[in-house]
Amino acid sequence: MKTIVHFVFLVVLFSFICCSWRSTQLPELLRADSLMATSPESSLKLLQSMSLSELNDASSRAWYALLMTQARDKNYLLHTDDSLIRMAVDYYDMRGADVTLQAKSHYYLGRVYQDRREDPKAVREFLTAMPLAKEAKDEELLCILDGNLGYLFYQQSMYEQADSLYQQAERLAVQRNDSARLVVALSMLGDIGIAKGQSSYVSAENYLLRALAIAKDQQNVYLKRTVINSLSMLYSRMNNTDEALRFARLGLSLEVDSKDYSNYYLIQGMILSKKLQYDSATVYLKKSLLSDNYYVKTGAYMCLSDVNRKQGKVAEALQMEDYCNAYKDSVKRLEQPVEVMASVKDAMMRQTVQHYESFLHRYRYYVYVLGAALLCLALYLAYKRRRFRQEMNTLVQEHSTLQSHLSSQTEKLEMELRQKDLELTELYERYGQLGDTKEGADNQEAAILLMEQMKVVNKEKERLFREVLKESFIYRRLNALIETNYNNPDAMEKPTAADWEILKAEINRITIDFTGRLSRKYERLTDNDVCFCCLVKAGFKYSKIALLLCCTANAVYKRRLFIQGRMGVFSPEVTLESLIEEV
């Protein structure tokens, strides 16, 4: 037991020591990262003061490798070895947690290949970094990638691809308000226009003049020299010798390093040869041969060959032409358009496969989630269906019980109603017999008593009639129609002909042919009048009858008086209700 406790204690202590040691190292890396943008020299010195072997943590070593490569690149140190940056690439590719660092590691591996003149590999890494930078929404890195990848395409004479990338770089620079990168993008778009030929000279001039206007407001002399150099070359191609010579001399005055004079010497030599100043042109062209740039040497020997031929120096012209062809071959060996395109296709294919695998993974995930959701929904619906069936069975049973109870109640009420009919009939017979006797005047008190009994029985009969009628379908239907018309006065609905027939049939069933007796007693009544009397018989108030007939209450009262007139009763003391009760 003690051994286990000691072991756990040692593990915790070791972890604490490792974390404490790492916390002393990480602040230095954080400081180096914070200095990278404003003071890359200080960042490089800080990183050089550290040792990779001192970093035992894999994430710290990977970050150190990335920062060191980045610092060397920002201090314009030539990359010769890719082992350091590969450490960062392998780590971030394996973890995939920080997309920004993963994108940067691939970009700087591409920069190493670019310095080593391994353009196909550089293109592959830049293309790998680009979707990662888009995923990380790192616009600065995207702008840099567009510029570097575009420059590689430009070097390989792949002008359309380069133009597209620099157009993107221009848009990103405008969005980010980054004037320095905007100048670079516009300058390169101008160079691409120069390389495309005469048809693109006007657009190239527009790009370069825009770039020069922006560069003038900045302290970066390198950007100004770059734009001025391109303008002098453009005006030379456009045979605008005065402007070309002016910009060449302006660029030469801004140049600090004599090694970079060669390009301006070449431009001045070309311009002077066009002005037929062959001796001066030869001097400047020979000065430009001191350059290490094969493109400059090729252009200088080509121009020297032309100058010697025009001066009649055929042998020297041929010699210069041989030198020109030799450097042309060297330039062609530097250019690897086929390999670059193959690298582009390979990178695109790998990205397509990765996107497909990512899509397939997401598709499977969504299928599983959707399947689980559907299963849960199916179980829920099955549960709800079971509950619904149980509730429906309960409701059916309750409804059946209620219907049975209502039926028994209705039968009981109908029996009482028949009994009251018999009592009323008997009372009428007794009253008639009492009135037929000669001594009827002597039995006045008995007649009054019978009349009172008949009124009581009649009221009870009417009460029972309405209670029975309330349980009928047609009574509920008419009440529902009244409520609907009350709530929607703009869309009122009258009872249908079938509703009236059902109402009359139900009343006739309960009262033993009420409508027939009413029509026989008052022959002038129409079918509509009979229906109105049925509503009064059913106990509907005149306000509700107005809603059923879709008219005003005043119209209902007038209709009542009109029906009484057809019955032959004009006395205001007699009501329609009393006339209907007597039927």
Residue, then its C-alpha position, 0 to 999 in steps of 0.5 A: m500500500k505504501t509503495i502505491v502511495h509513493f508511486v502516485f506521489l512521484v507521478v504527481l511531483f514529476s508532472f508538477i515539475c514538468c509543468s513548472w519547467r514548461s511554464t518557464q519556457l513558454p513565456e519566451l516563445l510567447r515573447a518571440d511570437s509577439l515580437m515577430a511582427t514589429s521586431p523580427e530581429s529581436s525575435l530571432k535573437l531571442l529564439q537563437s538564445m534558446s536551444l531546441s534540445e532544452l525543450n522536452d515538450a513536443s508542442s513547445r519544440a514544434w512551436y519553436a521550429l515554426l517560430m525560428t523558421q518564420a524569424r529567419d524568413k522575416n530577416y531575409l536569411l536564405h533557407t537551406d535545410d527543411s528538417l527544422i520546419r518539418m518538425a512543426v509540419d509533422y506535429y501540427d498535421m498529426r494533431g490538427a488542433d490548431v489550424t492556423l499553426q498548421a497552415k503557417s507550418h506548411y507555408y514556411l515549408g514552402r518558403v524553404y523549398q522556394d529558397r532552394r529552387e524546388d518550385p514544384k514542392a513549394v507550390r505543393e506546400f502553398l496549395t496545402a496551406m491555402p485551404l487551411a488558412k481559409e478555414a482559420k480565416d487568416e486573411e494576412l496569411l492568405c494574402i501572403l500565400d496568394g503573392n508567393l504562389g503567384y510569383l512562382f507561377y509568374q517565374q514559370s511563365m504561367y501568367e494566367q494563374a499568376d494573374s488570378l492569384y494576384q487579383q485575389a491578393e489585391r482584393l485581400a489587401v484592400q479589405r485589410n487596408d494593407s498598403a504595402r501588400l497592395v503595392v506588391a500585388l499591383s506591381m506584380l500585376g503590372d509585371i504580368g501584363i508586361a510579360k503577356g505582351q503589347s495587348s496588356y501594356v495599357s492595363a500594366e501601366n494602370y496597375l504600376l501607376r496606381a502602385l507608384a502613387i501608393a508607394k510614394d506615401q510610404q517609407n519603404v524604398y524597396l517598394k518604390r524601387t520595385v515599381i519604378n523598375s517595372l515602369s522603366m521596363l514597361y516604357s522601354r517596351m512601349n518605345n517611350t524612351d524618355e519616360a523609360l530613361r527617366f524612371a531608370r535613372l530615378g530607380l538607380s538614384l534610389e538603389v543602395d546596393s551596387k549589385d542591384y544596379s544591373n537591371y537599370y543598366l540593362i534598361q538604359g542600354m536598351i533605350l540608348s540602343k533604340k536611340l542609335q547611341y551604340d557606344s553608350a548602349t554597349v557600356y551600360l549593357k556590359k555593366s549589366l553583365l555583372s549581375d547574377n540574374y540569368y534573365v538580365k544576362t540573357g537580355a544584355y547579350m541579346c541586346l549586345s548581339d543586336v548592337n554589334r550586328k547594326q555596327g557591322k561587327v558580325a563575329e562579335a554579334l554571333q559570339m554575343e548570340d551564342y552567350c545569349n542562347a547559353y543563358k536562355d538554356s540556363v533559364k529554361r532549366l530553371e523553369q519547371p512549368v511541367e513539374v509545377m503543373a504536376s505539383v498543382k494537380d497532385a495538390m488539388m487531387r490530395q485536397t479533393v480526396q481530403h475533402y471527400e473523406s471529410f465529407l464522407h466522415r461528416y455524412r456518416y456522422y449525420v447519418y448516425v445522428l439522423g438515424a438516432a433521431l429517427l429512432c427516438l422519434a419513432l419510439y416517441l411516436a409509438y409511445k404517443r400512439r399507444r397513449f392515444r389509443q389508451e385515451m381513445n379507448t377510455l374516451v370511447q368507454e366514457h362516451s358509451t357510458l354517457q350515451s347509455h346514461l343519456s339514452s336512459q335519461t331521455e327515455k325516462l323523460e319521454m315516458e314522463l312526457r307521455q304520462k303528462d300528455l295522458e294527464l293533460t288529455e284526461l284533464y281536457e276530457r273532464y273539463g269538456q264533460l264539466g262544461d257539457t253538463k247543465e249544472g256547469a254554472d254551479n261547478q264553476e269552482a271545479a272548472i277553475l281548478l281543472m284549468e289550473q291543473m291543465k296549466v301546471v301539467n302543460k308547463e311541465k310538459e313543455r319543460l320535459f319537451r325542451e329537456v328531451l329536445k336539448e339532448s338531440f343532435i339538431y339542438r346542438r347543431l343550431n346552438a353551435l351555429i348561433e355561437t359561430n354567427y355571434n363570433n363571426p358577424d361578417a360571415m354568418e351562416k343560415p341553417t340548411a334545408a336539411d337542418w329544418e327538416i331534422l328539426k321538424a322531424e325531431i319535434n314531431r317525434i317528441t310531440i306526436d306531429f306538432t307541425g301537422r297539427l299546427s298546419r291543420k289548425y292554421e292553414r295560411l301558415t307557410d313552411n317558413d312560418v312553421c319553421f319559425c314556430c318550431l324555433v319558438k317551440a324549442g325555446f330559442k330566444y328571439s335574439k338567438i333566432a335573429l342570429l340563426l336567420c341572419c337578421t336583426a332582432n327587430a326583424v324577428y319581432k315583426r316576423r312574429l306579428f306577421i305570423q300571428g296575423r296569418m293565424g288570425v290573431f291581432s290582439p296584442e295581449v295574445t302572444l305567439e308562444s301561447l298560441i303555439e302551446e295551445v296546439 
